[in-house]
Every structure is written in C-alpha cells, then in structure tokens.
Amino acid sequence: MCGIVGIVSSNPVNQQVYDALGLLQHRGQDSTGIATADGSIIHLHRARGQVREAYRTRDMRSLLGTMGLGHVRYTTRGDANKEQESQPFYVNAPYGIVLVHNGNLTNTRELSQELFSVDRRHLNTDSDTEILVNVFAHELQQQVRGTTLDPDQVFDAIARLHERVEGSYAAIALIAGHGMLAFRDPFGIRPLVLGKKVTGLVGTEWIVASESLVLESDGYELVRDVEPGEAIFVTRDGEMFSRQCAKNPVLIPCAFEYVYLARPDSIMNGISVYEARLRLGDRLADTIERYTPSGAIDVVMPIPDSSRPAAMQVAQKLGIPYREGFYKNRYVGRTFIMPGQEQRRRSVKQKLNAMSSEFKGKNVLIVDDSIVRGTTSKEIVDMARQAGANSVTFTSAAPPVRYPHVYGINMPSRAELVAAGKKIPEIATALGTDYLIYQEVADMEAAILEGSDIQRLEASCFTGDYVTGTVTPEYLAWVESNQAS
C-alpha cells in the first residue's frame, strides 16, 4: 500500500503535489518523493520519513514545472531503510520517464531476468517499481515511430506491459516534454481516480490520485475511476486521451481498502468507504448477537480511528451504549504498517491510552477493523484488563486473516498471521480475550458491495483465493523465505 498523485496544470504544481501527499500520508510513512517536469527537464526529490519532514523550502523551490507526481511509501518489497528504493524512479530513455507505483508485482523474478538478458536493462535496487518503469520504458522504445510521440504509441506500450507484468499496480508516470500517463492493472486491485478542474481561459487541469479526498480538497471534480486495464494520457497542454489496453479486464478491487487502508471520506470504485464501514458494522452486529450470551456486553468501544463507523453501528443495532474508552496519540504512525513486530508492540502503548473510568467493572466489547498479526490486539486486551474491565470481548469487522497478501499489503508470511492455521478459540486464547468474534467473509463482501455493480472483491488474505491466478505455493514459499532472510 502506497499513496500516489499526478497533476497536469497551467501553474506550478509543486505545492499542489505536496498538499496532496499530506492527505495521503495514512497510506505510507516510510518515505516520500516528488518529481516535476519543466518542459523536457525533470526535477526530483526523495527522502525518508513523512511528508512534513522530507521537504524544505529549497527542495520545493527546485521542483519546477506544471506537471508533477508524488508518492508516499509503505514498504512491501525492498528495504524500508534504503533511500534509493524510495519513489519516484527515473529512466532517461526514451525521452526521460519518471514513475510512481502503488501495488506489488508477483513475477519480479521472471521480469528481472528478462530485463537483464533480453531487454539489456540494468536494475540498481530490489524495488518492483524500478522493474515496472523499465518494462514500460522498453516497451515504449519499441513503439516509437518517427520523431513524435502520440498517445497510441503510449497505449500500445501499456498493452504490452499488461501482457508481461503480473500482480497489482496503479501507476502514474511523467514523460518529459510530452505529458502524464496513468494506468491500472487489469483487475483494478489498487485504486486510482481521475479528476479535473476547468480554469476559465487557461483550460482544463487534470489530477489522478489513490483516493478521491485529494481531489475534493483542492476543488477538482471527481470524473471517474481509472478502469482496470485502462491507460490515460494527458498532454502537457491538458488534452486527455484514454484507451482500454488489457485483453480481458475485470474489476476486482481490494477488500482491505474498505476495511482499513483508505480514509473514510474517500469514494473508491463508486463505493463510499465510510458507508461500507457502517454496513460492516450492521452485519457484524448480527454475528455478535448470535455468538455472545445475553448480558455479556455493557459497552461498545472502537479502536480509533478506522473502526469507529462499524462500532457505532454495532452499538446502535444491539442497543448497547457506545463509549470512547481509548485515547489516541495522533503523532504515532499506524501500527499495522510499521516494520517489525517489536516496533509494533512498543508503539501500541505510545499510540493508545485506556481511560480507566470507562472500563472499571464493565463487560467491554472492543471493535477493531481487522486483526492481522495480533500484536496490537493482544496489547489492547491487556490494557483493557489493566484499566479494570470485568470481561473483554474482542471483535473484528473483517474475517480472520489466514493467508499472505501479495498485492501490495505487508502480510507476506503466514508465520506472522495470528489466525493462520488456528481455530477461533485458539486465536482467542492467544489474544487473551474472553470472547472473540469475526465478520463472516460473505457478510464482508455483501456489506462492501451493496448497491454496487462490482461482482467480486480481492480477498485473498481471508480466503486464499488469489484473483490473478498466477500465485502458486512455490511463489508464496519464495516470498516468505525472502521475508525471513
């Protein structure tokens, strides 16, 4: 999971891109980068850390131009501590291309070998984004005819890229002197939205971003989602072209975006994240009612912030008081996306404080959006008991996470997942909770997709069903062995 944005404007875009990345900070806190294009010159700044820490005045002044893109990184491949693996990535031919990417490629071994032995291209990092930009650059070089670049050549290159690349990818690129390109994998696993702003005599300005809230904050109209397999090319003069570049595209978006990753004020694939989380709470309340004894719950409490909508609906539907028992320190990063179990464990108590007045002597139902490694959940259960809770029922608005996630979320190892290979009572024992209740997979899918034309969600971490059809047990074993090394 990362956050990406690209803008074509009639004015300098450095501040717009910076502001957009601040709104996408929840999608990644390891590193960030901005690239701008001033005519045929590309300017680039990358740094570790969060947006507010990474850019100084002199950095912003050097980012000249009316086209730009930006990235906030949450490491799923490569080393979080290596600045050279931060995005954007740049190649100088053809034309000069700089690219950002959200997702995870699942055939990097094959692509790395092809790039070296067939395409004669050098890779300097372990980042799959460097692989993606080199595949695109090679295919674009093959399509260039004559002295000018036209959108059809770009789209033909993306069509070839779709044939070669497997996995999830939403990407934005600047082609120096020509325009901005955005494209999405044929399953639309990772999100990407398109917006525009008409500015009178100057013309139309365009934006693409991971989430719709970025558009709304700066006065852009949400036009639509970039379709799975589609590519959009905007010239530096603001003329927009689009084409479907995949042979058999089908929209199967990631369920975890709605459960946890996205901000609630975003709309993705026509589905409001906030309303989806309310519906998750409605469905979860029915399950809670089936599996907990009468009188076992006095109060309902969320783990702030992403579980609040679900918790509110649980409380309302069960007719049980809703309370805010945990105070959140907003200056600590999201624990789920922190690297390393020990760092996650230490950060929980820095991030959350239990208010004893809300817990003492009560039978507490704690609602969280999901349970992944269990580190945070166990610490929260312990905090509730230390604050005086009589009993603790823990519930998840998502089903048990039993399988690795290979499409851009850092869940590569079954050994790290608390639910892998365990029955629910065993998980409850591991977490130290009196009762443990999970959302059913069918209920999660129904809650998210209600009112939508989408037929299916990418839910492999819950079901073990990998939608691209190319994820084998051998590949999963390879991913896990790399994670452990």
BELGI-V314760 format. One record per pair of residues at least 24 apart in sequence whose ideal C-beta (glycine too) atoms are under 7 Angstrom apart, sorted by sequence separation. I is the first residue (numbers start at 1). J is the second residue. If there is no record, write none. Layout:
((I J) (I J))
This chain:
((3 27) (104 128) (111 135) (162 186) (196 220) (197 221) (208 232) (299 323) (301 325) (304 328) (328 352) (2 27) (3 28) (25 50) (136 161) (158 183) (195 220) (196 221) (301 326) (359 384) (364 389) (371 396) (1 27) (2 28) (25 51) (38 64) (105 131) (135 161) (182 208) (195 221) (284 310) (288 314) (326 352) (327 353) (366 392) (370 396) (1 28) (36 63) (38 65) (77 104) (105 132) (154 181) (195 222) (196 223) (326 353) (360 387) (361 388) (362 389) (363 390) (370 397) (36 64) (37 65) (76 104) (101 129) (195 223) (206 234) (281 309) (285 313) (326 354) (327 355) (348 376) (352 380) (359 387) (360 388) (362 390) (363 391) (364 392) (365 393) (366 394) (367 395) (368 396) (369 397) (370 398) (22 51) (34 63) (36 65) (71 100) (135 164) (149 178) (193 222) (194 223) (281 310) (285 314) (289 318) (325 354) (354 383) (359 388) (361 390) (364 393) (369 398) (372 401) (21 51) (37 67) (99 129) (135 165) (194 224) (280 310) (281 311) (284 314) (288 318) (325 355) (345 375) (349 379) (354 384) (359 389) (365 395) (367 397) (371 401) (36 67) (69 100) (101 132) (278 309) (281 312) (282 313) (344 375) (348 379) (352 383) (356 387) (370 401) (36 68) (193 225) (194 226) (206 238) (277 309) (281 313) (285 317) (341 373) (344 376) (348 380) (356 388) (18 51) (35 68) (99 132) (132 165) (192 225) (193 226) (205 238) (277 310) (281 314) (285 318) (325 358) (354 387) (34 68) (35 69) (99 133) (192 226) (204 238) (206 240) (325 359) (341 375) (345 379) (48 83) (203 238) (274 309) (278 313) (282 317) (323 358) (34 70) (47 83) (97 133) (172 208) (336 372) (18 55) (33 70) (46 83) (99 136) (132 169) (136 173) (394 431) (33 71) (48 86) (89 127) (194 232) (400 438) (32 71) (97 136) (132 171) (372 411) (394 433) (399 438) (32 72) (46 86) (85 125) (89 129) (97 137) (170 210) (188 228) (393 433) (399 439) (32 73) (84 125) (85 126) (89 130) (187 228) (335 376) (392 433) (393 434) (398 439) (399 440) (18 60) (31 73) (85 127) (87 129) (91 133) (184 226) (186 228) (392 434) (393 435) (394 436) (395 437) (396 438) (397 439) (399 441) (30 73) (91 134) (94 137) (184 227) (185 228) (186 229) (373 416) (391 434) (396 439) (28 72) (30 74) (44 88) (89 133) (93 137) (182 226) (184 228) (225 269) (373 417) (374 418) (27 72) (28 73) (29 74) (30 75) (184 229) (264 309) (372 417) (373 418) (399 444) (14 60) (28 74) (44 90) (91 137) (94 140) (184 230) (260 306) (398 444) (25 72) (27 74) (78 125) (79 126) (94 141) (183 230) (371 418) (24 72) (42 90) (78 126) (93 141) (183 231) (371 419) (14 63) (21 70) (77 126) (78 127) (20 70) (30 80) (77 127) (94 144) (181 231) (182 232) (213 263) (381 431) (382 432) (411 461) (17 68) (21 72) (77 128) (211 262) (381 432) (407 458) (12 64) (13 65) (17 69) (31 83) (181 233) (211 263) (213 265) (381 433) (12 65) (13 66) (17 70) (33 86) (35 88) (111 164) (213 266) (314 367) (378 431) (12 66) (13 67) (14 68) (33 87) (42 96) (44 98) (95 149) (111 165) (179 233) (180 234) (212 266) (377 431) (378 432) (11 66) (13 68) (31 86) (33 88) (179 234) (211 266) (212 267) (405 460) (10 66) (40 96) (42 98) (179 235) (311 367) (374 430) (405 461) (9 66) (178 235) (179 236) (211 268) (310 367) (374 431) (403 460) (178 236) (403 461) (8 67) (107 166) (310 369) (105 165) (106 166) (107 167) (186 246) (307 367) (401 461) (402 462) (406 466) (7 68) (105 166) (106 167) (307 368) (401 462) (403 464) (105 167) (186 248) (191 253) (307 369) (400 462) (402 464) (6 69) (35 98) (104 167) (186 249) (187 250) (188 251) (189 252) (299 362) (301 364) (303 366) (306 369) (399 462) (5 69) (103 167) (104 168) (105 169) (188 252) (189 253) (190 254) (298 362) (301 365) (5 70) (103 168) (187 252) (188 253) (189 254) (298 363) (299 364) (300 365) (301 366) (302 367) (303 368) (406 471) (103 169) (191 257) (297 363) (298 364) (299 365) (301 367) (414 480) (4 71) (103 170) (162 229) (296 363) (300 367) (412 479) (413 480) (101 169) (102 170) (297 365) (412 480) (2 71) (3 72) (2 72) (101 171) (413 483) (2 73) (100 171) (412 483) (2 74) (99 171) (100 172) (404 476) (1 74) (158 231) (337 410) (406 479) (99 173) (98 173) (404 479) (97 173) (98 174) (155 231) (154 231) (191 268) (303 380) (97 175) (191 269) (154 233) (95 175) (96 176) (95 176) (95 177) (103 185) (151 233) (95 178) (162 245) (162 246) (103 189) (159 245) (103 190) (158 245) (310 397) (102 190) (155 243) (151 241) (155 245) (307 397) (296 391) (4 100) (297 393) (296 393) (4 102) (3 102) (2 102) (1 102) (292 393) (69 172) (69 174) (67 174) (288 395) (102 210) (260 369) (259 369) (260 370) (259 370) (284 395) (67 180) (284 397) (281 397) (280 397) (42 174) (42 176) (40 176) (37 174) (40 177) (39 177) (259 397) (35 174) (37 176) (259 398) (296 435) (292 435) (292 437) (291 437) (288 437) (287 437) (287 439) (254 407) (256 409) (287 440) (284 439) (283 439) (287 443) (280 439) (283 443) (283 446) (280 444) (283 447) (282 447) (4 170) (6 172) (280 447) (4 172) (279 447) (67 236) (66 236) (8 179) (276 447) (279 450) (8 180) (276 448) (6 180) (6 182) (271 448) (271 452) (270 452) (27 210) (269 454) (24 210) (24 211) (10 199) (20 209) (255 444) (23 213) (24 214) (258 448) (23 214) (10 202) (10 203) (255 448) (20 214) (23 217) (10 205) (9 205) (8 205) (8 206) (19 218) (7 207) (6 207) (253 454) (5 207) (6 208) (16 218) (255 457) (251 454) (255 458) (5 209) (252 456) (253 457) (254 458) (255 459) (4 209) (252 457) (253 458) (4 210) (252 458) (3 210) (5 214) (252 467) (189 407) (190 408) (8 234) (8 236) (8 238) (27 261) (26 263) (168 407) (167 407) (168 408) (80 339) (1 261) (74 337) (75 339) (189 458) (187 458) (187 467) (187 468) (106 406) (167 468) (104 406) (166 468) (104 407) (29 333) (103 407) (104 408) (166 470) (103 408) (102 408) (26 334) (76 408) (76 409) (76 410) (75 410) (106 468) (107 470) (106 470) (106 471) (106 475) (1 408) (1 409))
